[in-house]
Amino acid sequence: MTTQTAKLTTKQIRLLLAIAGFWEEQGYSPSYPDLVMLADISSQSIVASNLRALSRQRLLTYAFRTARSIVLTEDGKALAKELAPA
């Protein structure tokens, strides 16, 4: 477990992996309802608060004035790759 991983909650890890997987499969960002389903989280508000935490840790960012704007940073992509099941 890396230092970065130690700072993440289980929900944040599930979100990071869901975002990376969705981007890989679809080629664009998941919506909040997508993330509720994919990361098995109970509400969009919990998704939003955990995305803000990931953004503060510089693992994701948002494209300006764009729908479906969640973008993993290079650090976020690297961590998702490291955490992804084999």
Secondary structure by P-SEA (a helix, b strand, c coil): cccccccccaaaaaaaaaaaaaaaaccccccaaaaaaaaccccaaaaaaaaaaaaaaccccccccccccccccaaaaaaaaaaccc
